[in-house]
Amino acid sequence: MKSYRKELWFDVPKRRMFINITPQVNECLKESGIKEGLVLVNAMHITASVFINDDESGLHGDFERWLEKLAPEKPYSQYAHNGYEDNADAHLKRTIMGREVVVAVTNGKLDFGPWEQIFYGEFDGMRRKRVLVKIIGE
């Protein structure tokens, strides 16, 4: 069995943002040479997420509004965690959206359902962050 590992780095210019990382993951799959196996993609920061969904701007706006209702950024004083950093809401948003995804690899391609894409969700941006791509298989 072969194994491949790569870190993807992002400089996110806003506090919150969704980035379609499917092209980067596809490039990793191509580099790996693996034709049958599994791809793990996970956020390497506790205030970021990796998830699968549709690449549709209206849906992304819905996510933003929904997450802000569930874990509003302000007032910062509403969270016991806030002190050194004012990012408690980002920790909660990450918990809701998830840490990682696993996608099957079939015939050298990500084995997606219709409209599925991989996204990096940033909830405490404006600094350099990374995502791990780990691929195993033959």
Secondary structure as UniProt FT lines:
FT   STRAND          2..11
FT   STRAND          17..20
FT   HELIX           22..32
FT   STRAND          37..43
FT   TURN            46..47
FT   STRAND          48..53
FT   HELIX           57..70
FT   HELIX           76..78
FT   HELIX           88..97
FT   STRAND          100..106
FT   TURN            107..108
FT   STRAND          109..110
FT   TURN            114..115
FT   STRAND          117..122
FT   STRAND          128..137
//
